[in-house]
Amino acid sequence: MNNKQKRLNSRGIALLVTVAILSVVVAVSLEMNRRGRSTATRAVIEQHRTTLSAMASSGVQAAMALLIRDKVDSEIDSIQEAWANPDIVQAVVTELAFEIGELTVAIQDEQAKIQVNTLVQGSGGRQYNEGQRLLWDRFLRVVHSRLSPDEPFEPDDIICALKDWMDSEDDDALSCLNGAESDYYQGLTPPYPCRNGPIPHIGELMRIRGITANLFYGSPNERGISDYITAYRGEDTQPLPMGSAGKININTAEQPVLAAILPSGKEELAQALVDYRVEMSDSKYIHDLSSPSWYKQVAGLQGVVIDPRLITLSSDLFRIRASARMDHLSVTATALVHRENDPVTGKYTCKILTWLVE
């Protein structure tokens, strides 16, 4: 190999080394740039999430203020009031005047729902609350008739299984033939024990014999029982007068719950109750809901008597859902609040019982 060829080979090798070095430099630069942009993006996302969390928290606080004001103005609670009007609630939220993002707030009366733990007497009670047992029978029939009207259904089997799930640990006797105690659940795959006490959250109902996903969640066109029940029980936080645990606010309850409150054979008149509560003239509600017997003014219900152990006109437990959105990001805060009177100041406050951020 002559000198000229040696020089050309050396230059070729040098060029290859240079290209290789440049390739590494470019690759490193691109990776650093990507990481830098990723870090910056994460920082922006975290900053937005912090802002959204603050917005959602402010929405919950605004809703609690609205509920406190409502208690000062009225002893009853109904869907005719400001807290139950989405337009009014949103107008209050708009006053918060956030410069960026969007905030929506909804308030739901938790006492408009059926309280599952009052099916039995006391904590882990072995006996039914008879009024609640009949209420559950009508309720399950109403919901099932909407979801699966052509399928056979025996609500007593589910009611028995519910009682067996909640009654005390030393009671292994089945409430009925298709009830279920620990030996049934321990035989499942995977096995799990029976609760033998109050149900802490409604999601646990999916573990109870006979409660299917269809019955619990519903279908795309019909809602399941989960939308109408609560694990809340009056004595849990002592928000209700003695003996009122299990009572449902007839002024705010939805149609399937109203159907369950009505005596057997009158369930179809539940929609008439719904319509009566919201009937308006000149943009004003025309019916007074302050009497426990207002339902008797509804056509078809003049001679009907609803079990007074099942109904009330006021509530002190509410679920507030505040959703904040910004740049395709969202944060939702859901708070269960108990409205109560401060014994020291004599003023009403809202105590947050549970707080969930999604």
PLY file of the C-alpha trace (Angstrom):
ply
format ascii 1.0
element vertex 358
property float x
property float y
property float z
element edge 357
property int vertex1
property int vertex2
end_header
0.00 0.00 0.00
1.52 3.34 -1.08
1.51 6.54 0.97
-1.41 8.02 -0.91
-3.63 5.02 -0.14
-2.55 5.15 3.51
-3.55 8.83 3.74
-6.95 8.08 2.14
-7.58 5.22 4.58
-6.66 7.43 7.52
-9.01 10.15 6.33
-11.81 7.58 5.84
-11.36 6.24 9.34
-11.28 9.78 10.74
-14.49 10.59 8.87
-16.19 7.48 10.22
-15.09 8.31 13.76
-16.33 11.88 13.32
-19.70 10.67 12.00
-19.99 8.20 14.89
-19.17 10.91 17.43
-21.66 13.28 15.84
-24.32 10.56 15.86
-23.77 10.02 19.58
-23.82 13.75 20.26
-27.05 14.19 18.27
-28.67 11.19 19.98
-27.68 12.47 23.43
-28.90 15.96 22.56
-32.22 14.63 21.32
-32.66 12.48 24.45
-31.82 15.41 26.72
-34.23 17.57 24.82
-36.93 14.90 25.09
-36.33 14.53 28.79
-36.32 18.27 29.23
-39.60 18.61 27.40
-41.04 15.66 29.33
-39.98 17.19 32.63
-41.42 20.54 31.61
-44.66 18.86 30.52
-44.94 16.97 33.80
-44.29 20.17 35.70
-47.07 21.93 33.79
-49.44 19.01 34.34
-48.70 18.93 38.07
-49.16 22.68 38.26
-52.52 22.38 36.49
-53.57 19.51 38.74
-52.74 21.58 41.81
-54.81 24.43 40.41
-57.69 22.08 39.54
-57.63 20.54 43.03
-57.87 24.01 44.54
-60.76 24.87 42.22
-62.63 21.67 43.12
-62.07 22.32 46.83
-63.45 25.85 46.39
-66.51 24.38 44.68
-67.17 22.10 47.64
-66.80 25.04 50.02
-69.25 27.12 47.96
-71.78 24.26 48.02
-71.45 23.93 51.80
-72.06 27.66 52.19
-75.22 27.28 50.10
-76.42 24.42 52.31
-75.77 26.42 55.47
-77.69 29.38 54.09
-80.56 27.04 53.20
-80.75 25.71 56.77
-81.02 29.24 58.12
-83.84 30.03 55.71
-85.88 26.82 55.96
-86.40 23.84 58.25
-87.36 21.52 55.40
-85.34 20.40 52.41
-86.86 19.91 48.97
-86.01 19.97 45.30
-87.72 23.38 45.15
-84.80 24.97 47.03
-81.72 26.73 45.72
-79.23 23.97 46.58
-81.21 21.52 44.40
-81.39 23.85 41.40
-78.40 23.23 39.08
-78.69 26.70 37.53
-78.56 28.45 40.89
-75.68 26.27 42.10
-73.74 27.05 38.93
-74.46 30.77 39.33
-72.96 30.63 42.82
-69.91 28.78 41.48
-69.50 31.35 38.71
-69.10 34.03 41.39
-65.80 32.38 42.33
-64.47 33.92 39.11
-61.59 31.64 38.19
-59.51 33.17 35.41
-58.78 29.83 33.80
-60.52 26.45 33.67
-64.11 25.43 34.21
-65.83 24.34 37.43
-69.16 22.54 37.84
-70.78 21.56 41.15
-73.73 19.31 41.99
-75.39 18.68 45.37
-77.26 15.47 46.10
-79.39 14.71 49.15
-78.02 11.49 50.63
-81.17 11.08 52.69
-83.18 10.81 49.51
-81.81 7.26 49.33
-82.62 3.96 51.02
-80.32 3.35 53.98
-79.22 -0.27 53.64
-77.97 -0.66 57.22
-81.39 0.10 58.71
-82.78 -3.15 57.28
-81.85 -4.76 60.62
-82.38 -3.46 64.13
-79.20 -1.92 65.54
-75.60 -2.77 64.67
-75.46 -6.44 63.73
-79.07 -6.90 64.75
-80.70 -10.27 64.28
-84.18 -8.90 63.66
-85.62 -7.02 60.70
-86.96 -3.52 60.86
-90.25 -4.61 59.38
-91.02 -1.32 57.65
-87.59 -1.39 56.00
-88.04 -5.02 54.92
-91.28 -4.14 53.12
-89.60 -1.08 51.63
-86.80 -3.24 50.20
-89.30 -5.73 48.79
-91.11 -3.02 46.82
-87.86 -1.32 45.82
-86.25 -4.47 44.42
-89.40 -5.36 42.51
-89.56 -1.89 40.95
-85.90 -1.86 39.84
-85.96 -5.46 38.58
-89.13 -4.86 36.58
-87.28 -2.14 34.67
-84.07 -4.08 34.13
-85.30 -7.63 33.47
-89.12 -7.65 33.34
-89.34 -11.13 31.75
-87.00 -12.90 34.18
-88.29 -14.62 37.36
-87.32 -12.77 40.49
-87.74 -13.34 44.20
-86.73 -10.26 46.21
-87.02 -12.08 49.53
-83.93 -14.15 48.66
-81.84 -10.99 48.33
-83.35 -9.41 51.43
-82.52 -12.55 53.44
-78.96 -12.55 52.12
-78.62 -8.88 53.06
-79.79 -9.57 56.60
-77.49 -12.58 56.94
-74.56 -10.44 55.76
-75.24 -7.82 58.44
-76.48 -9.80 61.44
-74.11 -10.69 64.28
-71.18 -13.06 63.94
-72.56 -15.62 66.41
-75.75 -16.01 64.38
-75.17 -18.75 61.82
-78.85 -19.39 61.20
-80.07 -18.55 57.69
-82.86 -16.00 57.45
-84.47 -18.09 54.71
-83.65 -21.05 52.47
-81.67 -18.92 49.99
-79.94 -16.75 52.57
-76.17 -16.98 53.01
-73.82 -17.08 55.99
-70.03 -17.47 56.13
-70.00 -21.12 55.07
-71.49 -20.12 51.70
-68.99 -17.31 51.04
-66.02 -19.38 52.24
-66.94 -21.93 49.58
-66.57 -19.41 46.74
-63.46 -18.83 44.62
-61.81 -16.82 46.01
-63.35 -17.34 49.47
-64.15 -14.45 51.76
-65.87 -14.03 55.13
-69.35 -12.73 55.79
-69.38 -9.14 57.12
-71.55 -9.88 60.19
-71.98 -6.17 60.80
-72.98 -2.87 59.18
-72.05 -2.40 55.53
-69.37 0.35 55.30
-69.90 1.22 51.62
-72.46 0.21 49.01
-69.86 -1.41 46.76
-69.80 -4.28 49.24
-73.30 -5.29 48.15
-71.70 -6.85 45.07
-70.25 -9.50 47.40
-73.66 -10.55 48.68
-75.45 -13.57 47.29
-78.06 -12.76 44.64
-76.94 -9.19 43.89
-75.75 -9.31 40.29
-73.81 -6.67 38.37
-76.93 -6.00 36.31
-79.07 -5.40 39.39
-76.41 -3.29 41.09
-75.16 -1.14 38.19
-78.13 -1.33 35.84
-78.05 -1.25 32.07
-77.27 1.51 29.54
-80.95 2.46 29.56
-81.93 1.78 33.19
-80.18 2.56 36.45
-79.47 -0.14 39.03
-79.98 -0.16 42.79
-76.58 1.47 43.46
-77.96 4.87 42.44
-80.70 4.76 45.06
-79.08 3.34 48.20
-76.58 4.53 50.78
-74.52 2.87 53.49
-75.16 5.93 55.66
-77.21 5.28 58.77
-78.67 7.93 61.04
-76.93 6.83 64.21
-73.51 6.81 62.53
-73.06 10.54 62.99
-76.15 11.33 65.05
-77.52 13.83 62.53
-81.13 12.77 62.97
-83.67 12.90 65.79
-84.05 9.68 67.79
-86.01 7.06 65.88
-85.64 8.72 62.48
-82.82 6.51 61.14
-83.95 4.95 57.89
-86.36 7.74 57.04
-86.25 9.01 53.46
-86.84 12.61 52.44
-90.03 12.44 50.41
-89.30 15.96 49.13
-86.12 14.89 47.32
-86.34 11.13 46.71
-86.26 9.92 43.10
-89.08 8.04 41.42
-87.98 4.42 42.17
-87.49 5.28 45.85
-90.86 7.01 46.00
-92.41 3.90 44.45
-90.88 1.84 47.27
-92.22 4.25 49.91
-95.78 3.99 48.63
-98.00 1.12 49.83
-98.11 -2.00 47.68
-100.34 -1.53 44.66
-99.72 2.23 44.51
-96.18 2.14 43.08
-97.31 3.47 39.69
-98.31 6.77 41.34
-94.69 7.62 42.19
-94.31 9.65 39.00
-97.34 11.72 40.02
-95.47 12.63 43.23
-92.44 13.69 41.19
-94.57 15.85 38.90
-96.47 17.41 41.81
-93.27 18.55 43.52
-92.02 20.48 40.49
-95.29 21.87 39.11
-94.89 25.58 38.40
-96.92 28.61 37.37
-95.32 31.89 36.31
-91.91 30.40 37.11
-92.93 29.68 40.71
-93.58 26.37 42.44
-97.26 26.12 43.27
-97.31 23.31 45.82
-96.28 23.53 49.47
-94.12 20.58 50.59
-93.83 21.55 54.27
-96.51 19.15 55.57
-95.74 15.43 56.03
-99.09 14.64 54.41
-98.69 16.81 51.29
-98.68 13.65 49.17
-102.40 13.24 49.88
-103.04 16.23 47.62
-101.79 14.21 44.63
-104.45 12.69 42.40
-105.00 9.05 43.32
-103.41 9.35 46.76
-106.16 11.09 48.73
-106.93 8.06 50.86
-103.44 6.63 50.98
-101.36 6.56 54.17
-97.59 6.21 53.86
-95.86 4.54 56.79
-94.61 7.54 58.85
-91.55 5.48 59.86
-90.35 5.74 56.26
-90.49 9.45 55.52
-89.14 12.80 56.63
-89.13 16.32 55.18
-85.60 17.39 56.04
-82.04 16.25 55.50
-78.65 16.97 56.95
-76.44 14.68 54.91
-75.44 15.69 51.40
-73.02 14.51 48.73
-71.20 17.31 46.89
-69.41 16.65 43.61
-67.14 19.40 42.25
-65.41 18.88 38.88
-62.69 21.24 37.62
-61.40 21.05 34.02
-58.52 22.70 32.17
-56.61 21.77 28.98
-57.99 18.22 28.75
-57.21 17.63 32.42
-59.84 17.23 35.12
-60.01 16.76 38.89
-63.21 15.78 40.68
-63.67 16.09 44.44
-66.59 14.25 46.04
-67.42 15.10 49.64
-70.00 13.61 51.96
-70.94 16.40 54.36
-73.06 16.51 57.49
-74.83 19.78 58.19
-74.96 20.38 61.92
-75.44 23.04 64.55
-72.35 24.15 66.44
-73.31 23.95 70.17
-70.80 26.67 71.05
-71.64 29.33 68.46
-75.21 28.24 67.71
-74.42 28.52 64.01
-74.75 25.85 61.36
-71.67 24.30 59.81
-70.94 21.50 57.37
-68.62 18.76 58.59
-66.83 16.75 55.90
-67.25 13.02 56.62
-65.55 11.61 53.54
-63.42 13.17 50.80
-62.49 11.51 47.51
-60.40 13.06 44.72
-60.36 11.50 41.26
0 1
1 2
2 3
3 4
4 5
5 6
6 7
7 8
8 9
9 10
10 11
11 12
12 13
13 14
14 15
15 16
16 17
17 18
18 19
19 20
20 21
21 22
22 23
23 24
24 25
25 26
26 27
27 28
28 29
29 30
30 31
31 32
32 33
33 34
34 35
35 36
36 37
37 38
38 39
39 40
40 41
41 42
42 43
43 44
44 45
45 46
46 47
47 48
48 49
49 50
50 51
51 52
52 53
53 54
54 55
55 56
56 57
57 58
58 59
59 60
60 61
61 62
62 63
63 64
64 65
65 66
66 67
67 68
68 69
69 70
70 71
71 72
72 73
73 74
74 75
75 76
76 77
77 78
78 79
79 80
80 81
81 82
82 83
83 84
84 85
85 86
86 87
87 88
88 89
89 90
90 91
91 92
92 93
93 94
94 95
95 96
96 97
97 98
98 99
99 100
100 101
101 102
102 103
103 104
104 105
105 106
106 107
107 108
108 109
109 110
110 111
111 112
112 113
113 114
114 115
115 116
116 117
117 118
118 119
119 120
120 121
121 122
122 123
123 124
124 125
125 126
126 127
127 128
128 129
129 130
130 131
131 132
132 133
133 134
134 135
135 136
136 137
137 138
138 139
139 140
140 141
141 142
142 143
143 144
144 145
145 146
146 147
147 148
148 149
149 150
150 151
151 152
152 153
153 154
154 155
155 156
156 157
157 158
158 159
159 160
160 161
161 162
162 163
163 164
164 165
165 166
166 167
167 168
168 169
169 170
170 171
171 172
172 173
173 174
174 175
175 176
176 177
177 178
178 179
179 180
180 181
181 182
182 183
183 184
184 185
185 186
186 187
187 188
188 189
189 190
190 191
191 192
192 193
193 194
194 195
195 196
196 197
197 198
198 199
199 200
200 201
201 202
202 203
203 204
204 205
205 206
206 207
207 208
208 209
209 210
210 211
211 212
212 213
213 214
214 215
215 216
216 217
217 218
218 219
219 220
220 221
221 222
222 223
223 224
224 225
225 226
226 227
227 228
228 229
229 230
230 231
231 232
232 233
233 234
234 235
235 236
236 237
237 238
238 239
239 240
240 241
241 242
242 243
243 244
244 245
245 246
246 247
247 248
248 249
249 250
250 251
251 252
252 253
253 254
254 255
255 256
256 257
257 258
258 259
259 260
260 261
261 262
262 263
263 264
264 265
265 266
266 267
267 268
268 269
269 270
270 271
271 272
272 273
273 274
274 275
275 276
276 277
277 278
278 279
279 280
280 281
281 282
282 283
283 284
284 285
285 286
286 287
287 288
288 289
289 290
290 291
291 292
292 293
293 294
294 295
295 296
296 297
297 298
298 299
299 300
300 301
301 302
302 303
303 304
304 305
305 306
306 307
307 308
308 309
309 310
310 311
311 312
312 313
313 314
314 315
315 316
316 317
317 318
318 319
319 320
320 321
321 322
322 323
323 324
324 325
325 326
326 327
327 328
328 329
329 330
330 331
331 332
332 333
333 334
334 335
335 336
336 337
337 338
338 339
339 340
340 341
341 342
342 343
343 344
344 345
345 346
346 347
347 348
348 349
349 350
350 351
351 352
352 353
353 354
354 355
355 356
356 357
